[in-house]
């Protein structure tokens, strides 16, 4: 992959209607994001109510990339180490990691070709950069699996470290991505400018109003839910498909903004890899919620990784 080579679009075909039979091996996937590297796997064939096993490492892959356009060597080294750690854990758990994907940090870097080659050499594994539309659709398919629609249309909001996606269907023109994420907003808020303008491509094109069930995925959203529930230890089963009002989300964001970082770190639900960017992520969430005139947000702990797992299992 050169620095100008087109990205791979893995979001054009889904096979979710063909899921059948049992799976003898644990099917796994690793995704390299702007802030964290995550691994998920399934013990068997997915069914409604399925929640994958997940593991996470923070590497801040996109650190300072907004200012320079390039991924820094130290961040690349941290991320390679994080992936290696997860691959080792996969082997310990008899997980077959069938894909290593990467999102906005790698696909937007000016040195992405060199970094991809370096990482593949170190890992001895292929890395698949996802096009923005593919990322949005994988998140959509992962989030809506088993979700009661209640007669409403569904839109899925995925707030990442380097980008934010909104998807409201599988058709052409029903997924939008903007290069605004929690890490990027923390490092370069002045470059991004007013959030309402930066997020306008999402808000203008998506369906709006009370008849839209807005589902949120990603670390910002799940951390927010863990804070609402006062979790001492993170348990995705306790927050999956929980719903929180727009006003309540804005209020908890204001509370967190008023807390210095050291106080945020005293909250069990906030880790060092998330505490310094949680309010930027929530700023994005609140701006989208208000722009879509949506009174509430439903949390899904199944997201981009689960969407890709569904595809891999069906192949």
Secondary structure, 3 states (H helix, E strand, C coil): CCCCCCCECCCCCCCHHHCCCCCCCEEEEEEECCCEEEEEEECCCCCCCCCCEEEEEECCCCCCHHHHCCCCHHHHHHHHHHHHHHHHHHHHCCEEEEEEEECHHHHHCCCHHHHHHHHHHHHCCCCEEECHHHHHHHHHHHHHCCCCCCCCEEEEEEECCCCEEEECCCCCCCEEEECCCHHHHHHHHHHHCCHHHHCHHHHHHCCCCCCEEEEEECHHHHHHHHHHCCCCCCCHHHCCCCEEEHHHHHHHHHHHHCCCHHHHCCCCCCCHHHHCCHHHHHHHHHHHHHHCCCCEEEECCCCHHHHHHHHHHHC
